[in-house]
């Protein structure tokens, strides 16, 4: 900014007349266009019902962030969602069921077996936007549980604050999988305060990321 001090620009205007003024006008126009390019791209993508899994900044959606994020996720083909529980049950509370209900603007179902409390809960938008972010960074993965399934007592899953993943970039999660550590690190950068994976009890074949209340 220092280069364009009032004195200097005044001198340039005098020396070069209208030409410089025109150039500055064009420059401002291009700058404005560049600023709005992401908005145009997103509008076009949504208009065509197409998603390249390129992240829309969540600040665009100050209202209804949970359904907006869930709708974005439904259009992203880098993520798959288990349509049943890991236990094999079909109880309307699978990861896919949770996603669909959240995208439609509803609270999502919890399971009613094991330690699961049953009933319904809203999904946390920070968690959903983190999943969007991971996909937009190029990860492909499978989500096997959000609010459904039976977890440890008082698990954050039951509060709609946690998700589990068992496959990343085509590889099942295991100690030797080279992606899960980076995946969980990104979750922590995005606000997750509880991250578990191989080496943690009960997490040898899946990772878990949860946000605080
Ligand atoms: Zn979990």
Boltz pocket constraint, residues with backbone or C-beta under 6 A from the ligand:
constraints:
  - pocket:
      binder: B
      contacts: [[A, 151], [A, 157], [A, 162], [A, 163], [A, 164], [A, 207], [A, 208], [A, 209]]
      max_distance: 6.0
